[in-house]
Amino acid sequence: MKENSGFDFNQAYAAIKEQAEAEGITTKDGYDTIVEDYINASLGDGVLSVDEDSEAIIEELRSMWPEYEKNINIH
């Protein structure tokens, strides 16, 4: 995925992963909710522009669930 102006995909995933771990998220639905909340907050903060395809970014971040899931039991 290409970088969006002011939006760093890797930083977003790291923040989402950190929040999900802190909240003890162990389900895809819980993870997806955190992804949506993060993107909505990014839109509200102006980090992500309304001109950018936030739905595509949400889908890309949701697709990271298997990566998060395989590391759940490590912590």
PDB file of N, CA, C and O in Angstrom, chain B, residues numbered from 101:
ATOM      1  N   MET B 101       0.832  -1.182   0.000  1.00  0.00           N
ATOM      2  CA  MET B 101       0.000   0.000   0.000  1.00  0.00           C
ATOM      3  C   MET B 101       0.874   1.242   0.000  1.00  0.00           C
ATOM      4  O   MET B 101       1.879   1.312   0.709  1.00  0.00           O
ATOM      5  N   LYS B 102       0.485   2.207  -0.793  1.00  0.00           N
ATOM      6  CA  LYS B 102       1.287   3.430  -0.833  1.00  0.00           C
ATOM      7  C   LYS B 102       1.033   4.279   0.399  1.00  0.00           C
ATOM      8  O   LYS B 102      -0.036   4.221   1.008  1.00  0.00           O
ATOM      9  N   GLU B 103       2.015   5.049   0.742  1.00  0.00           N
ATOM     10  CA  GLU B 103       1.871   5.948   1.877  1.00  0.00           C
ATOM     11  C   GLU B 103       0.946   7.095   1.495  1.00  0.00           C
ATOM     12  O   GLU B 103       1.006   7.601   0.375  1.00  0.00           O
ATOM     13  N   ASN B 104       0.113   7.493   2.404  1.00  0.00           N
ATOM     14  CA  ASN B 104      -0.770   8.629   2.196  1.00  0.00           C
ATOM     15  C   ASN B 104      -0.149   9.837   2.873  1.00  0.00           C
ATOM     16  O   ASN B 104       0.607   9.697   3.834  1.00  0.00           O
ATOM     17  N   SER B 105      -0.465  11.016   2.376  1.00  0.00           N
ATOM     18  CA  SER B 105       0.119  12.221   2.939  1.00  0.00           C
ATOM     19  C   SER B 105      -0.210  12.311   4.422  1.00  0.00           C
ATOM     20  O   SER B 105      -1.379  12.369   4.803  1.00  0.00           O
ATOM     21  N   GLY B 106       0.823  12.323   5.254  1.00  0.00           N
ATOM     22  CA  GLY B 106       0.639  12.436   6.685  1.00  0.00           C
ATOM     23  C   GLY B 106       0.202  11.142   7.353  1.00  0.00           C
ATOM     24  O   GLY B 106       0.063  11.107   8.576  1.00  0.00           O
ATOM     25  N   PHE B 107      -0.017  10.083   6.591  1.00  0.00           N
ATOM     26  CA  PHE B 107      -0.472   8.820   7.162  1.00  0.00           C
ATOM     27  C   PHE B 107       0.576   7.752   6.922  1.00  0.00           C
ATOM     28  O   PHE B 107       0.980   7.510   5.785  1.00  0.00           O
ATOM     29  N   ASP B 108       1.014   7.117   7.994  1.00  0.00           N
ATOM     30  CA  ASP B 108       2.027   6.071   7.922  1.00  0.00           C
ATOM     31  C   ASP B 108       1.369   4.736   8.276  1.00  0.00           C
ATOM     32  O   ASP B 108       0.992   4.512   9.427  1.00  0.00           O
ATOM     33  N   PHE B 109       1.235   3.856   7.291  1.00  0.00           N
ATOM     34  CA  PHE B 109       0.575   2.575   7.487  1.00  0.00           C
ATOM     35  C   PHE B 109       1.255   1.746   8.575  1.00  0.00           C
ATOM     36  O   PHE B 109       0.578   1.172   9.429  1.00  0.00           O
ATOM     37  N   ASN B 110       2.573   1.678   8.553  1.00  0.00           N
ATOM     38  CA  ASN B 110       3.300   0.884   9.551  1.00  0.00           C
ATOM     39  C   ASN B 110       3.098   1.430  10.953  1.00  0.00           C
ATOM     40  O   ASN B 110       2.933   0.667  11.904  1.00  0.00           O
ATOM     41  N   GLN B 111       3.110   2.735  11.080  1.00  0.00           N
ATOM     42  CA  GLN B 111       2.875   3.366  12.374  1.00  0.00           C
ATOM     43  C   GLN B 111       1.442   3.094  12.840  1.00  0.00           C
ATOM     44  O   GLN B 111       1.200   2.861  14.024  1.00  0.00           O
ATOM     45  N   ALA B 112       0.505   3.126  11.903  1.00  0.00           N
ATOM     46  CA  ALA B 112      -0.894   2.849  12.235  1.00  0.00           C
ATOM     47  C   ALA B 112      -1.046   1.424  12.744  1.00  0.00           C
ATOM     48  O   ALA B 112      -1.703   1.199  13.760  1.00  0.00           O
ATOM     49  N   TYR B 113      -0.449   0.457  12.053  1.00  0.00           N
ATOM     50  CA  TYR B 113      -0.556  -0.928  12.499  1.00  0.00           C
ATOM     51  C   TYR B 113       0.085  -1.099  13.874  1.00  0.00           C
ATOM     52  O   TYR B 113      -0.464  -1.792  14.730  1.00  0.00           O
ATOM     53  N   ALA B 114       1.227  -0.481  14.088  1.00  0.00           N
ATOM     54  CA  ALA B 114       1.896  -0.599  15.387  1.00  0.00           C
ATOM     55  C   ALA B 114       1.013  -0.041  16.505  1.00  0.00           C
ATOM     56  O   ALA B 114       0.927  -0.633  17.581  1.00  0.00           O
ATOM     57  N   ALA B 115       0.364   1.085  16.258  1.00  0.00           N
ATOM     58  CA  ALA B 115      -0.514   1.691  17.256  1.00  0.00           C
ATOM     59  C   ALA B 115      -1.744   0.823  17.504  1.00  0.00           C
ATOM     60  O   ALA B 115      -2.177   0.655  18.644  1.00  0.00           O
ATOM     61  N   ILE B 116      -2.299   0.278  16.432  1.00  0.00           N
ATOM     62  CA  ILE B 116      -3.470  -0.597  16.557  1.00  0.00           C
ATOM     63  C   ILE B 116      -3.097  -1.862  17.326  1.00  0.00           C
ATOM     64  O   ILE B 116      -3.835  -2.295  18.211  1.00  0.00           O
ATOM     65  N   LYS B 117      -1.968  -2.444  16.994  1.00  0.00           N
ATOM     66  CA  LYS B 117      -1.490  -3.653  17.672  1.00  0.00           C
ATOM     67  C   LYS B 117      -1.285  -3.381  19.160  1.00  0.00           C
ATOM     68  O   LYS B 117      -1.683  -4.183  20.005  1.00  0.00           O
ATOM     69  N   GLU B 118      -0.670  -2.261  19.470  1.00  0.00           N
ATOM     70  CA  GLU B 118      -0.417  -1.901  20.866  1.00  0.00           C
ATOM     71  C   GLU B 118      -1.733  -1.739  21.636  1.00  0.00           C
ATOM     72  O   GLU B 118      -1.868  -2.228  22.758  1.00  0.00           O
ATOM     73  N   GLN B 119      -2.689  -1.055  21.030  1.00  0.00           N
ATOM     74  CA  GLN B 119      -3.977  -0.854  21.684  1.00  0.00           C
ATOM     75  C   GLN B 119      -4.719  -2.181  21.854  1.00  0.00           C
ATOM     76  O   GLN B 119      -5.298  -2.445  22.908  1.00  0.00           O
ATOM     77  N   ALA B 120      -4.697  -3.003  20.819  1.00  0.00           N
ATOM     78  CA  ALA B 120      -5.378  -4.299  20.891  1.00  0.00           C
ATOM     79  C   ALA B 120      -4.769  -5.175  21.987  1.00  0.00           C
ATOM     80  O   ALA B 120      -5.495  -5.840  22.726  1.00  0.00           O
ATOM     81  N   GLU B 121      -3.458  -5.176  22.090  1.00  0.00           N
ATOM     82  CA  GLU B 121      -2.793  -5.955  23.137  1.00  0.00           C
ATOM     83  C   GLU B 121      -3.146  -5.412  24.514  1.00  0.00           C
ATOM     84  O   GLU B 121      -3.406  -6.183  25.438  1.00  0.00           O
ATOM     85  N   ALA B 122      -3.159  -4.092  24.658  1.00  0.00           N
ATOM     86  CA  ALA B 122      -3.484  -3.470  25.942  1.00  0.00           C
ATOM     87  C   ALA B 122      -4.908  -3.802  26.378  1.00  0.00           C
ATOM     88  O   ALA B 122      -5.185  -3.943  27.570  1.00  0.00           O
ATOM     89  N   GLU B 123      -5.808  -3.924  25.402  1.00  0.00           N
ATOM     90  CA  GLU B 123      -7.202  -4.231  25.701  1.00  0.00           C
ATOM     91  C   GLU B 123      -7.480  -5.737  25.735  1.00  0.00           C
ATOM     92  O   GLU B 123      -8.605  -6.157  26.002  1.00  0.00           O
ATOM     93  N   GLY B 124      -6.462  -6.537  25.468  1.00  0.00           N
ATOM     94  CA  GLY B 124      -6.619  -7.981  25.503  1.00  0.00           C
ATOM     95  C   GLY B 124      -7.501  -8.518  24.386  1.00  0.00           C
ATOM     96  O   GLY B 124      -8.221  -9.498  24.574  1.00  0.00           O
ATOM     97  N   ILE B 125      -7.444  -7.878  23.225  1.00  0.00           N
ATOM     98  CA  ILE B 125      -8.270  -8.281  22.091  1.00  0.00           C
ATOM     99  C   ILE B 125      -7.803  -9.633  21.555  1.00  0.00           C
ATOM    100  O   ILE B 125      -6.627  -9.824  21.248  1.00  0.00           O
ATOM    101  N   THR B 126      -8.760 -10.573  21.448  1.00  0.00           N
ATOM    102  CA  THR B 126      -8.425 -11.899  20.930  1.00  0.00           C
ATOM    103  C   THR B 126      -9.377 -12.335  19.818  1.00  0.00           C
ATOM    104  O   THR B 126      -9.346 -13.489  19.390  1.00  0.00           O
ATOM    105  N   THR B 127     -10.220 -11.418  19.351  1.00  0.00           N
ATOM    106  CA  THR B 127     -11.152 -11.762  18.273  1.00  0.00           C
ATOM    107  C   THR B 127     -10.967 -10.822  17.085  1.00  0.00           C
ATOM    108  O   THR B 127     -10.516  -9.687  17.236  1.00  0.00           O
ATOM    109  N   LYS B 128     -11.321 -11.313  15.919  1.00  0.00           N
ATOM    110  CA  LYS B 128     -11.244 -10.495  14.699  1.00  0.00           C
ATOM    111  C   LYS B 128     -12.179  -9.305  14.809  1.00  0.00           C
ATOM    112  O   LYS B 128     -11.817  -8.200  14.407  1.00  0.00           O
ATOM    113  N   ASP B 129     -13.384  -9.511  15.348  1.00  0.00           N
ATOM    114  CA  ASP B 129     -14.334  -8.401  15.496  1.00  0.00           C
ATOM    115  C   ASP B 129     -13.767  -7.291  16.381  1.00  0.00           C
ATOM    116  O   ASP B 129     -13.900  -6.108  16.068  1.00  0.00           O
ATOM    117  N   GLY B 130     -13.140  -7.680  17.479  1.00  0.00           N
ATOM    118  CA  GLY B 130     -12.531  -6.692  18.368  1.00  0.00           C
ATOM    119  C   GLY B 130     -11.405  -5.936  17.674  1.00  0.00           C
ATOM    120  O   GLY B 130     -11.279  -4.719  17.812  1.00  0.00           O
ATOM    121  N   TYR B 131     -10.600  -6.666  16.936  1.00  0.00           N
ATOM    122  CA  TYR B 131      -9.498  -6.055  16.185  1.00  0.00           C
ATOM    123  C   TYR B 131     -10.043  -5.094  15.143  1.00  0.00           C
ATOM    124  O   TYR B 131      -9.543  -3.978  15.001  1.00  0.00           O
ATOM    125  N   ASP B 132     -11.077  -5.527  14.406  1.00  0.00           N
ATOM    126  CA  ASP B 132     -11.668  -4.670  13.373  1.00  0.00           C
ATOM    127  C   ASP B 132     -12.221  -3.374  13.961  1.00  0.00           C
ATOM    128  O   ASP B 132     -12.114  -2.315  13.344  1.00  0.00           O
ATOM    129  N   THR B 133     -12.809  -3.458  15.147  1.00  0.00           N
ATOM    130  CA  THR B 133     -13.345  -2.275  15.812  1.00  0.00           C
ATOM    131  C   THR B 133     -12.226  -1.290  16.139  1.00  0.00           C
ATOM    132  O   THR B 133     -12.386  -0.083  15.958  1.00  0.00           O
ATOM    133  N   ILE B 134     -11.112  -1.797  16.613  1.00  0.00           N
ATOM    134  CA  ILE B 134      -9.977  -0.923  16.913  1.00  0.00           C
ATOM    135  C   ILE B 134      -9.449  -0.270  15.637  1.00  0.00           C
ATOM    136  O   ILE B 134      -9.095   0.909  15.644  1.00  0.00           O
ATOM    137  N   VAL B 135      -9.395  -1.029  14.548  1.00  0.00           N
ATOM    138  CA  VAL B 135      -8.962  -0.475  13.259  1.00  0.00           C
ATOM    139  C   VAL B 135      -9.875   0.679  12.860  1.00  0.00           C
ATOM    140  O   VAL B 135      -9.393   1.758  12.513  1.00  0.00           O
ATOM    141  N   GLU B 136     -11.178   0.465  12.904  1.00  0.00           N
ATOM    142  CA  GLU B 136     -12.138   1.506  12.516  1.00  0.00           C
ATOM    143  C   GLU B 136     -12.017   2.729  13.416  1.00  0.00           C
ATOM    144  O   GLU B 136     -12.031   3.862  12.935  1.00  0.00           O
ATOM    145  N   ASP B 137     -11.900   2.499  14.722  1.00  0.00           N
ATOM    146  CA  ASP B 137     -11.756   3.617  15.661  1.00  0.00           C
ATOM    147  C   ASP B 137     -10.487   4.413  15.378  1.00  0.00           C
ATOM    148  O   ASP B 137     -10.493   5.643  15.426  1.00  0.00           O
ATOM    149  N   TYR B 138      -9.409   3.709  15.084  1.00  0.00           N
ATOM    150  CA  TYR B 138      -8.142   4.378  14.799  1.00  0.00           C
ATOM    151  C   TYR B 138      -8.255   5.249  13.545  1.00  0.00           C
ATOM    152  O   TYR B 138      -7.806   6.395  13.541  1.00  0.00           O
ATOM    153  N   ILE B 139      -8.850   4.709  12.491  1.00  0.00           N
ATOM    154  CA  ILE B 139      -8.991   5.472  11.248  1.00  0.00           C
ATOM    155  C   ILE B 139      -9.921   6.660  11.447  1.00  0.00           C
ATOM    156  O   ILE B 139      -9.639   7.755  10.963  1.00  0.00           O
ATOM    157  N   ASN B 140     -11.022   6.455  12.151  1.00  0.00           N
ATOM    158  CA  ASN B 140     -11.929   7.574  12.428  1.00  0.00           C
ATOM    159  C   ASN B 140     -11.237   8.672  13.230  1.00  0.00           C
ATOM    160  O   ASN B 140     -11.447   9.857  12.972  1.00  0.00           O
ATOM    161  N   ALA B 141     -10.425   8.286  14.188  1.00  0.00           N
ATOM    162  CA  ALA B 141      -9.664   9.264  14.960  1.00  0.00           C
ATOM    163  C   ALA B 141      -8.648   9.979  14.069  1.00  0.00           C
ATOM    164  O   ALA B 141      -8.443  11.185  14.202  1.00  0.00           O
ATOM    165  N   SER B 142      -8.019   9.238  13.167  1.00  0.00           N
ATOM    166  CA  SER B 142      -7.052   9.842  12.239  1.00  0.00           C
ATOM    167  C   SER B 142      -7.731  10.852  11.324  1.00  0.00           C
ATOM    168  O   SER B 142      -7.159  11.896  11.011  1.00  0.00           O
ATOM    169  N   LEU B 143      -8.951  10.542  10.894  1.00  0.00           N
ATOM    170  CA  LEU B 143      -9.720  11.497  10.087  1.00  0.00           C
ATOM    171  C   LEU B 143     -10.063  12.725  10.916  1.00  0.00           C
ATOM    172  O   LEU B 143      -9.950  13.852  10.434  1.00  0.00           O
ATOM    173  N   GLY B 144     -10.478  12.516  12.147  1.00  0.00           N
ATOM    174  CA  GLY B 144     -10.845  13.613  13.026  1.00  0.00           C
ATOM    175  C   GLY B 144      -9.674  14.504  13.389  1.00  0.00           C
ATOM    176  O   GLY B 144      -9.827  15.714  13.560  1.00  0.00           O
ATOM    177  N   ASP B 145      -8.496  13.893  13.507  1.00  0.00           N
ATOM    178  CA  ASP B 145      -7.279  14.641  13.859  1.00  0.00           C
ATOM    179  C   ASP B 145      -6.627  15.302  12.655  1.00  0.00           C
ATOM    180  O   ASP B 145      -5.686  16.080  12.808  1.00  0.00           O
ATOM    181  N   GLY B 146      -7.117  14.999  11.466  1.00  0.00           N
ATOM    182  CA  GLY B 146      -6.528  15.558  10.260  1.00  0.00           C
ATOM    183  C   GLY B 146      -5.285  14.829   9.785  1.00  0.00           C
ATOM    184  O   GLY B 146      -4.642  15.265   8.831  1.00  0.00           O
ATOM    185  N   VAL B 147      -4.934  13.718  10.440  1.00  0.00           N
ATOM    186  CA  VAL B 147      -3.786  12.920  10.011  1.00  0.00           C
ATOM    187  C   VAL B 147      -4.101  12.249   8.679  1.00  0.00           C
ATOM    188  O   VAL B 147      -3.226  12.065   7.832  1.00  0.00           O
ATOM    189  N   LEU B 148      -5.363  11.891   8.517  1.00  0.00           N
ATOM    190  CA  LEU B 148      -5.841  11.266   7.296  1.00  0.00           C
ATOM    191  C   LEU B 148      -6.860  12.205   6.671  1.00  0.00           C
ATOM    192  O   LEU B 148      -7.804  12.632   7.336  1.00  0.00           O
ATOM    193  N   SER B 149      -6.677  12.522   5.417  1.00  0.00           N
ATOM    194  CA  SER B 149      -7.564  13.443   4.716  1.00  0.00           C
ATOM    195  C   SER B 149      -8.830  12.737   4.264  1.00  0.00           C
ATOM    196  O   SER B 149      -8.800  11.555   3.923  1.00  0.00           O
ATOM    197  N   VAL B 150      -9.948  13.465   4.261  1.00  0.00           N
ATOM    198  CA  VAL B 150     -11.199  12.897   3.764  1.00  0.00           C
ATOM    199  C   VAL B 150     -11.103  12.575   2.279  1.00  0.00           C
ATOM    200  O   VAL B 150     -11.909  11.801   1.760  1.00  0.00           O
ATOM    201  N   ASP B 151     -10.124  13.161   1.589  1.00  0.00           N
ATOM    202  CA  ASP B 151      -9.915  12.876   0.168  1.00  0.00           C
ATOM    203  C   ASP B 151      -9.258  11.515  -0.058  1.00  0.00           C
ATOM    204  O   ASP B 151      -9.296  10.977  -1.164  1.00  0.00           O
ATOM    205  N   GLU B 152      -8.660  10.966   0.993  1.00  0.00           N
ATOM    206  CA  GLU B 152      -7.972   9.687   0.860  1.00  0.00           C
ATOM    207  C   GLU B 152      -8.980   8.546   1.028  1.00  0.00           C
ATOM    208  O   GLU B 152     -10.034   8.726   1.639  1.00  0.00           O
ATOM    209  N   ASP B 153      -8.659   7.406   0.499  1.00  0.00           N
ATOM    210  CA  ASP B 153      -9.553   6.261   0.520  1.00  0.00           C
ATOM    211  C   ASP B 153      -9.461   5.547   1.869  1.00  0.00           C
ATOM    212  O   ASP B 153      -8.743   4.558   2.017  1.00  0.00           O
ATOM    213  N   SER B 154     -10.201   6.068   2.846  1.00  0.00           N
ATOM    214  CA  SER B 154     -10.125   5.500   4.188  1.00  0.00           C
ATOM    215  C   SER B 154     -10.650   4.061   4.223  1.00  0.00           C
ATOM    216  O   SER B 154     -10.172   3.252   5.018  1.00  0.00           O
ATOM    217  N   GLU B 155     -11.615   3.737   3.379  1.00  0.00           N
ATOM    218  CA  GLU B 155     -12.127   2.356   3.340  1.00  0.00           C
ATOM    219  C   GLU B 155     -11.034   1.385   2.897  1.00  0.00           C
ATOM    220  O   GLU B 155     -10.919   0.290   3.446  1.00  0.00           O
ATOM    221  N   ALA B 156     -10.242   1.774   1.920  1.00  0.00           N
ATOM    222  CA  ALA B 156      -9.143   0.912   1.466  1.00  0.00           C
ATOM    223  C   ALA B 156      -8.097   0.753   2.571  1.00  0.00           C
ATOM    224  O   ALA B 156      -7.534  -0.327   2.750  1.00  0.00           O
ATOM    225  N   ILE B 157      -7.847   1.817   3.299  1.00  0.00           N
ATOM    226  CA  ILE B 157      -6.882   1.756   4.402  1.00  0.00           C
ATOM    227  C   ILE B 157      -7.418   0.844   5.504  1.00  0.00           C
ATOM    228  O   ILE B 157      -6.675   0.038   6.064  1.00  0.00           O
ATOM    229  N   ILE B 158      -8.706   0.972   5.813  1.00  0.00           N
ATOM    230  CA  ILE B 158      -9.321   0.102   6.821  1.00  0.00           C
ATOM    231  C   ILE B 158      -9.195  -1.362   6.396  1.00  0.00           C
ATOM    232  O   ILE B 158      -8.825  -2.217   7.200  1.00  0.00           O
ATOM    233  N   GLU B 159      -9.499  -1.642   5.146  1.00  0.00           N
ATOM    234  CA  GLU B 159      -9.408  -3.026   4.662  1.00  0.00           C
ATOM    235  C   GLU B 159      -7.974  -3.548   4.730  1.00  0.00           C
ATOM    236  O   GLU B 159      -7.743  -4.701   5.095  1.00  0.00           O
ATOM    237  N   GLU B 160      -7.034  -2.712   4.385  1.00  0.00           N
ATOM    238  CA  GLU B 160      -5.620  -3.115   4.438  1.00  0.00           C
ATOM    239  C   GLU B 160      -5.211  -3.423   5.880  1.00  0.00           C
ATOM    240  O   GLU B 160      -4.539  -4.421   6.139  1.00  0.00           O
ATOM    241  N   LEU B 161      -5.616  -2.568   6.809  1.00  0.00           N
ATOM    242  CA  LEU B 161      -5.275  -2.795   8.215  1.00  0.00           C
ATOM    243  C   LEU B 161      -6.014  -4.019   8.770  1.00  0.00           C
ATOM    244  O   LEU B 161      -5.453  -4.772   9.566  1.00  0.00           O
ATOM    245  N   ARG B 162      -7.250  -4.218   8.359  1.00  0.00           N
ATOM    246  CA  ARG B 162      -7.989  -5.411   8.782  1.00  0.00           C
ATOM    247  C   ARG B 162      -7.300  -6.678   8.281  1.00  0.00           C
ATOM    248  O   ARG B 162      -7.332  -7.712   8.947  1.00  0.00           O
ATOM    249  N   SER B 163      -6.680  -6.593   7.111  1.00  0.00           N
ATOM    250  CA  SER B 163      -6.007  -7.764   6.541  1.00  0.00           C
ATOM    251  C   SER B 163      -4.778  -8.162   7.349  1.00  0.00           C
ATOM    252  O   SER B 163      -4.195  -9.219   7.106  1.00  0.00           O
ATOM    253  N   MET B 164      -4.379  -7.330   8.305  1.00  0.00           N
ATOM    254  CA  MET B 164      -3.236  -7.634   9.165  1.00  0.00           C
ATOM    255  C   MET B 164      -3.640  -8.508  10.355  1.00  0.00           C
ATOM    256  O   MET B 164      -2.783  -8.883  11.155  1.00  0.00           O
ATOM    257  N   TRP B 165      -4.918  -8.836  10.487  1.00  0.00           N
ATOM    258  CA  TRP B 165      -5.394  -9.673  11.591  1.00  0.00           C
ATOM    259  C   TRP B 165      -4.569 -10.951  11.755  1.00  0.00           C
ATOM    260  O   TRP B 165      -4.170 -11.251  12.881  1.00  0.00           O
ATOM    261  N   PRO B 166      -4.288 -11.726  10.691  1.00  0.00           N
ATOM    262  CA  PRO B 166      -3.510 -12.960  10.890  1.00  0.00           C
ATOM    263  C   PRO B 166      -2.141 -12.697  11.530  1.00  0.00           C
ATOM    264  O   PRO B 166      -1.666 -13.498  12.335  1.00  0.00           O
ATOM    265  N   GLU B 167      -1.521 -11.592  11.176  1.00  0.00           N
ATOM    266  CA  GLU B 167      -0.226 -11.229  11.766  1.00  0.00           C
ATOM    267  C   GLU B 167      -0.389 -10.964  13.261  1.00  0.00           C
ATOM    268  O   GLU B 167       0.404 -11.439  14.073  1.00  0.00           O
ATOM    269  N   TYR B 168      -1.423 -10.203  13.617  1.00  0.00           N
ATOM    270  CA  TYR B 168      -1.696  -9.918  15.025  1.00  0.00           C
ATOM    271  C   TYR B 168      -2.059 -11.211  15.759  1.00  0.00           C
ATOM    272  O   TYR B 168      -1.547 -11.486  16.844  1.00  0.00           O
ATOM    273  N   GLU B 169      -2.946 -11.997  15.153  1.00  0.00           N
ATOM    274  CA  GLU B 169      -3.445 -13.213  15.799  1.00  0.00           C
ATOM    275  C   GLU B 169      -2.324 -14.200  16.129  1.00  0.00           C
ATOM    276  O   GLU B 169      -2.340 -14.823  17.190  1.00  0.00           O
ATOM    277  N   LYS B 170      -1.364 -14.342  15.239  1.00  0.00           N
ATOM    278  CA  LYS B 170      -0.309 -15.335  15.497  1.00  0.00           C
ATOM    279  C   LYS B 170       0.619 -14.905  16.641  1.00  0.00           C
ATOM    280  O   LYS B 170       1.368 -15.722  17.176  1.00  0.00           O
ATOM    281  N   ASN B 171       0.564 -13.629  17.009  1.00  0.00           N
ATOM    282  CA  ASN B 171       1.409 -13.140  18.104  1.00  0.00           C
ATOM    283  C   ASN B 171       0.651 -12.939  19.414  1.00  0.00           C
ATOM    284  O   ASN B 171       1.244 -12.507  20.402  1.00  0.00           O
ATOM    285  N   ILE B 172      -0.645 -13.242  19.441  1.00  0.00           N
ATOM    286  CA  ILE B 172      -1.452 -13.011  20.635  1.00  0.00           C
ATOM    287  C   ILE B 172      -0.892 -13.732  21.859  1.00  0.00           C
ATOM    288  O   ILE B 172      -0.790 -13.139  22.933  1.00  0.00           O
ATOM    289  N   ASN B 173      -0.536 -14.977  21.709  1.00  0.00           N
ATOM    290  CA  ASN B 173      -0.121 -15.783  22.866  1.00  0.00           C
ATOM    291  C   ASN B 173       1.319 -15.556  23.294  1.00  0.00           C
ATOM    292  O   ASN B 173       1.756 -16.104  24.306  1.00  0.00           O
ATOM    293  N   ILE B 174       2.054 -14.766  22.547  1.00  0.00           N
ATOM    294  CA  ILE B 174       3.458 -14.517  22.879  1.00  0.00           C
ATOM    295  C   ILE B 174       3.574 -13.604  24.098  1.00  0.00           C
ATOM    296  O   ILE B 174       4.496 -13.748  24.901  1.00  0.00           O
ATOM    297  N   HIS B 175       2.638 -12.668  24.234  1.00  0.00           N
ATOM    298  CA  HIS B 175       2.729 -11.653  25.297  1.00  0.00           C
ATOM    299  C   HIS B 175       2.095 -12.121  26.570  1.00  0.00           C
ATOM    300  O   HIS B 175       2.084 -11.390  27.560  1.00  0.00           O
TER     301      HIS B 175
END
